[in-house]
Amino acid sequence: MTRDDPYGLGGLDGLDGLGDADDGSGAWSTPAPRPGAPLPPFRPSASLERTRFETVLPDASVATVDVDHMEGRASLYRDGRHVRTADMPTRFPVGPGRIEVAASRYGMQRIHLVGADGGERRLDPAPGTPEHWRAQLSRRHPALGRALATGAVIVLVVNLTLLAPQLLEVVTHLPLWADRFPSFVSPVDLPARANAVLTVAAALAGVERALTFRHHRLLDVETDGMSA
């Protein structure tokens, strides 16, 4: 698992053919941009619905990937002009390389430029996006950035400790399990309001970790489940 690929996805191997063209656009609630359409300005008010990343390609052109979380699709622009739109996860060919795009409800899982030699680097968040704002916060106030990152980890650890036993109790009392195996009784029994607060806190922690491209299979299992 590399620093630039904290999700350990190792690329999008096995996903060939998924969302690699503009077919099926009729299934989207909003139409895909037409070929050659200009890249629209990014509106911070739409940050909960979409985000945007960019990079300079080896031929000096600028590739921009506009991600629509609500539609589950990504659009590639080159030098400010629309090239193609596809359902995520997807690969956009760019010269001898490709841009790999995958996202969850909480944020990006992968947004990397992969060269012909297999080398890869993550695209940069575009100005105005939540990821760009979060990166600027850490640069300008590193202590605060570290505190937010640490707080997110603490929240998720507490949630795993308190919510997991309660969830296990609910599951083991379902007829499918209870008719065959002994049921589990959770040592933790919190009121519904407390569980609701923990769930909201976990969602916010998941957003924080997604904005900073952090992910751990065990630590983020709860927010992964929410995304699913």
C-alpha positions in Angstrom: 0.0 0.0 0.0 1.6 3.3 -1.1 1.2 6.8 0.2 -0.4 7.9 -3.1 -2.8 4.9 -3.0 -3.9 4.7 0.7 -6.9 2.6 -0.3 -4.6 -0.2 -1.4 -6.7 -0.7 -4.6 -3.7 -1.3 -6.8 -5.3 0.3 -9.7 -8.6 -0.8 -11.2 -7.5 -4.2 -12.4 -10.5 -6.4 -13.2 -12.7 -3.4 -13.9 -12.0 -3.1 -17.6 -15.1 -2.2 -19.6 -16.9 -0.6 -16.7 -17.9 3.0 -17.5 -15.3 3.5 -20.2 -17.5 5.3 -22.7 -20.4 7.6 -23.0 -22.9 4.9 -23.6 -26.0 4.5 -21.4 -26.2 8.2 -20.7 -30.0 8.0 -21.0 -30.0 6.4 -17.6 -28.6 9.5 -16.0 -31.1 12.1 -14.6 -29.1 14.9 -16.2 -27.5 14.6 -19.6 -23.8 14.3 -20.1 -21.9 17.3 -21.5 -21.7 17.4 -25.2 -18.2 16.7 -26.8 -16.2 19.8 -26.8 -18.4 21.6 -24.3 -16.4 24.1 -22.1 -15.6 23.2 -18.5 -18.1 25.0 -16.3 -16.9 27.0 -13.3 -16.8 25.0 -10.1 -19.5 26.2 -7.6 -18.5 25.7 -3.9 -22.2 25.5 -3.2 -22.3 22.2 -5.0 -19.4 20.7 -2.9 -21.7 18.1 -1.3 -22.6 16.8 -4.8 -19.4 17.0 -6.8 -15.7 17.6 -6.8 -12.9 18.2 -9.3 -9.3 17.2 -9.9 -6.7 18.3 -12.4 -3.1 17.5 -13.6 -0.7 18.5 -16.3 -0.1 15.7 -18.8 3.3 14.9 -20.4 2.2 16.8 -23.6 1.7 19.9 -21.4 -2.1 19.8 -21.8 -4.3 20.0 -18.7 -6.6 17.1 -17.8 -9.5 17.9 -15.5 -11.8 15.3 -14.0 -15.2 16.5 -12.8 -16.8 14.0 -10.4 -20.5 13.9 -9.9 -21.1 11.9 -6.7 -24.9 12.1 -7.0 -24.9 10.6 -10.5 -22.0 8.3 -9.8 -20.1 9.5 -12.9 -17.0 11.3 -13.9 -16.3 13.6 -16.9 -12.9 14.2 -18.5 -12.0 17.6 -19.8 -8.8 18.4 -21.7 -7.6 22.0 -21.8 -11.1 23.0 -20.7 -13.0 21.0 -23.3 -15.2 18.0 -22.6 -13.8 14.7 -23.9 -16.0 12.0 -22.4 -18.2 11.0 -19.5 -18.5 7.6 -17.8 -19.9 5.8 -14.9 -17.5 5.2 -12.1 -15.3 3.3 -11.6 -13.7 4.1 -14.9 -10.5 4.6 -16.9 -9.9 7.6 -19.2 -7.2 7.0 -21.8 -4.9 10.0 -22.0 -2.1 9.5 -24.5 0.0 6.5 -23.6 -1.4 6.5 -20.0 -4.8 6.6 -18.3 -6.6 8.3 -15.5 -8.3 5.9 -13.1 -11.3 7.2 -11.2 -13.3 5.5 -8.4 -15.4 7.1 -5.6 -17.6 6.3 -2.7 -20.4 8.3 -1.2 -17.9 10.0 1.2 -15.3 10.9 -1.4 -12.6 9.7 -3.8 -11.2 6.3 -3.5 -8.9 6.7 -6.5 -8.0 9.6 -8.8 -4.6 8.7 -10.3 -2.7 9.3 -13.5 -1.1 6.0 -14.5 1.7 6.2 -17.0 2.6 3.6 -19.7 5.5 2.4 -17.4 3.1 1.8 -14.6 4.1 4.8 -12.5 1.3 6.7 -11.0 0.5 9.9 -9.2 -2.7 11.4 -7.7 -4.3 14.3 -9.4 -4.4 17.6 -7.5 -7.7 18.9 -6.1 -9.0 21.8 -8.1 -9.3 25.2 -6.3 -12.7 25.6 -4.6 -13.2 21.9 -4.0 -13.5 20.4 -0.5 -10.3 18.5 -1.0 -8.4 21.6 -1.9 -9.8 23.5 1.1 -8.8 20.7 3.4 -5.3 20.5 2.0 -4.9 24.3 2.4 -6.1 24.0 6.0 -3.3 21.5 6.8 -0.7 23.7 5.0 -1.7 26.9 6.8 -2.6 25.3 10.2 -0.7 22.0 10.4 -1.6 21.5 14.1 -5.3 21.9 13.4 -5.0 19.6 10.5 -3.4 16.9 12.6 -6.0 17.4 15.3 -8.8 16.9 12.9 -7.2 13.8 11.5 -6.6 12.4 15.0 -10.1 13.3 16.1 -11.6 11.4 13.1 -9.6 8.3 14.1 -10.7 8.5 17.7 -14.4 8.9 16.7 -14.2 5.8 14.5 -12.4 3.7 17.2 -15.1 4.7 19.7 -17.8 3.8 17.2 -16.3 0.4 16.5 -16.1 -0.2 20.3 -19.6 0.9 21.2 -21.7 0.3 18.1 -20.2 -3.0 16.8 -21.4 -5.1 19.8 -24.9 -3.7 19.6 -25.1 -4.4 15.9 -23.8 -7.9 16.5 -26.6 -8.5 19.0 -29.2 -7.4 16.5 -27.8 -9.6 13.8 -27.6 -12.7 16.0 -31.2 -12.3 17.1 -32.5 -12.5 13.5 -34.3 -15.8 12.9 -31.8 -16.9 10.3 -29.1 -16.9 12.9 -31.1 -17.4 16.2 -32.7 -20.6 14.9 -29.3 -22.3 14.4 -26.8 -20.6 16.8 -26.8 -19.0 20.2 -27.6 -15.3 20.2 -25.0 -12.7 21.3 -25.9 -10.3 24.2 -24.1 -7.0 23.9 -22.4 -5.6 27.0 -23.1 -2.1 25.6 -26.7 -0.9 25.5 -26.9 2.8 24.6 -30.1 4.8 24.1 -31.2 5.4 20.6 -30.3 9.1 20.8 -26.7 8.3 21.8 -26.4 5.8 18.9 -27.7 8.4 16.5 -25.1 10.9 17.7 -22.4 8.3 17.2 -23.6 7.5 13.7 -23.6 11.2 12.7 -20.1 11.6 14.2 -18.9 8.6 12.3 -20.3 10.0 9.0 -18.4 13.3 9.7 -15.2 11.4 10.5 -15.6 9.5 7.2 -15.9 12.7 5.3 -12.7 14.1 7.0 -10.8 10.9 6.1 -12.1 10.9 2.5 -11.0 14.5 2.1 -7.5 13.7 3.2 -7.3 10.4 1.2 -7.0 8.2 4.3 -8.5 4.8 4.5 -8.1 1.7 6.6 -10.0 -1.5 6.0 -10.9 -2.1 9.7 -11.1 1.5 10.9 -13.3 2.7 8.1 -15.5 -0.4 7.9 -18.5 1.5 9.3 -18.4 4.3 6.8 -17.7 1.8 4.0 -20.9 0.1 5.1 -22.8 3.3 5.0 -21.5 4.0 1.5 -22.7 0.6 0.4 
